[in-house]
Amino acid sequence: MHEKSLSHGLWADTAPPAPKLTPIEGEHSTDVAVIGGGYTGLSAALHLAKAGRDTILLEAEDIGYGGAGRNVGLVNAGLWLMPEELLRLAGPDYGEKLLAVLGDSPDLVYQLISEYEIECEALRNGTLHCADSKSGLKALRQREAQWQHRGAPVSLLDRDETAARTGSRCFLGALMDKRAGTIQPLSYAYGLARAALKHGARLFRNSPVTGHEKGRDGYRLITPQGTVKAKAVIIAVHAYPGFAFQSIKKSMIWMNFFQFATPPLDGEASESVLPGHQGSWDTNLILSSYRRDAAGRLIVGSIGTVNGFAYGLHEAWVKRTIAKTFPQVGEVPLEYGWYGTFAMNGNHIPRFHVLDENMVMVTSYNGRGIGPGTVFGKLLAEYIMGGSAENIPLPILKPETIKTRLFWELFYETGARMYHFIQRRF
Ligand SMILES: Cc1cc2nc3c(=O)[nH]c(=O)nc-3n(C[C@H](O)[C@H](O)[C@H](O)COP(=O)(O)OP(=O)(O)OC[C@H]3O[C@@H](n4cnc5c(N)ncnc54)[C@H](O)[C@@H]3O)c2cc1C
């Protein structure tokens, strides 16, 4: 299997051509250097360049190489945590600010898509969080009450309405969130890159930052073929710090998520499976995601990698899942299978690090990075341009090693394999 098909799968085939970029060569200087070409880095570069700051973005591989080019494409509002849990963990001050900023984060995503005419299969028709158990339904009721209390347009659908919206009788209900929607994730990353280029940012691919030094006037970033002197640096490497920043790894728990896509559905299946093309996922701990793409494919995802023998194991689970959840689809081949990694932490709240006076990062979006990455990229750009840290709805924390990270990584990876091996066999 070709590496690219395992990493970016369907999205690599249906995205427009990538922006034409070259590796950085020689010595450069700039106001702000951004490290990483995912949503956080691209949004930061776009907003810096738009505000007139000279900006260089260095991407180790290609634009969207990390989670940005591999994810499910659910543009969610808020975090995984329920509002009250977030307030309890983050405290009322940061909690309220985070709820407001991330609850509105889809607005910024869709505003940029519209402003820069980004072609990314964008739909803002709500998402469906589906209850696959009584306890899941109870949790969705709480979620509904807590968000409705804050005036958010969310509502719990009953079993029949859920069946009509999903095309499946397997769910007890679903929470419809009208703030949310779906995109083609890699196309969105390419669109952000084009917008940043349009405003004069200089973007480079195949330019991994392998080290950095502090000088009198700022920082010097080192790549294999060139260097960049910058007054300020935004680090946006998230769960793909393949070169420098290895120490940051230890402050995150890495979680893998795979997806498989069918060919475009036709006939009755096409009309009944997620007929409104809402992105959806279930309430299970080893959660499953379901969505359609613009061509009408059904894309099913869950936790785990699809490396080596795990490919066949998870592929077989996806086939059984389709047969049980959407029997009207019948037997279909799976044309694409791919996976990616995202960063989690202990309390599911992103972290803001000021690593040095003018070197900052926000990380650990816990699997929800389209809205948060876009928003935090903008907020980091504003902070670096002289804004107050108070505008970032997170406390400044030191990166701390999560001692149990290897345990949790193994727990989720092997747990998902065992679960998928057993589930829906009988
Ligand atoms: C399979 C999967 C499904 C997901 N589903 C969803 C979803 O449906 N909705 C949602 O909101 N979120 C989802 N996420 C999470 C989301 O994709 C991430 O949170 C988001 O991509 C984070 O954006 P980012 O820009 O911070 O990091 P990334 O997109 O991971 O980008 C980091 C970039 O930094 C580059 N880099 C690393 N080290 C260096 C270096 N030394 N020098 C230069 N460049 C470097 C990498 O190559 C990479 O391109 C999912 C993630 C995965 C993996």
The ligand as an ORCA input file, in Angstrom:
! r2SCAN-3c Opt
* xyz 0 1
  C      -8.124     10.768     11.898
  C      -8.455     12.052     12.573
  C      -9.785     12.446     12.666
  C     -10.104     13.697     13.221
  N     -11.378     14.159     13.106
  C     -11.645     15.448     13.426
  C     -12.909     16.013     13.149
  O     -13.792     15.385     12.568
  N     -13.135     17.295     13.542
  C     -12.174     18.048     14.137
  O     -12.433     19.213     14.467
  N     -10.934     17.551     14.374
  C     -10.649     16.283     14.027
  N      -9.400     15.776     14.217
  C      -8.379     16.620     14.870
  C      -7.753     17.621     13.911
  O      -7.440     17.043     12.681
  C      -6.473     18.187     14.559
  O      -6.787     18.641     15.854
  C      -5.925     19.334     13.731
  O      -5.457     18.848     12.500
  C      -4.814     20.037     14.480
  O      -4.325     21.047     13.642
  P      -2.870     21.567     13.809
  O      -2.619     22.579     12.763
  O      -2.664     22.027     15.217
  O      -1.936     20.285     13.623
  P      -1.752     19.330     12.350
  O      -2.884     19.431     11.425
  O      -1.428     17.971     12.884
  O      -0.466     19.942     11.622
  C       0.797     19.943     12.228
  C       1.806     20.136     11.097
  O       3.087     20.422     11.652
  C       4.067     19.840     10.806
  N       5.328     19.710     11.566
  C       5.587     18.897     12.603
  N       6.860     19.067     13.032
  C       7.402     20.017     12.254
  C       8.695     20.625     12.199
  N       9.650     20.301     13.053
  N       8.927     21.558     11.234
  C       7.952     21.930     10.371
  N       6.696     21.377     10.382
  C       6.431     20.443     11.310
  C       3.447     18.491     10.438
  O       4.060     17.938      9.280
  C       1.978     18.893     10.233
  O       1.684     19.199      8.903
  C      -9.066     14.516     13.751
  C      -7.736     14.089     13.697
  C      -7.424     12.888     13.108
  C      -5.993     12.476     13.010
*
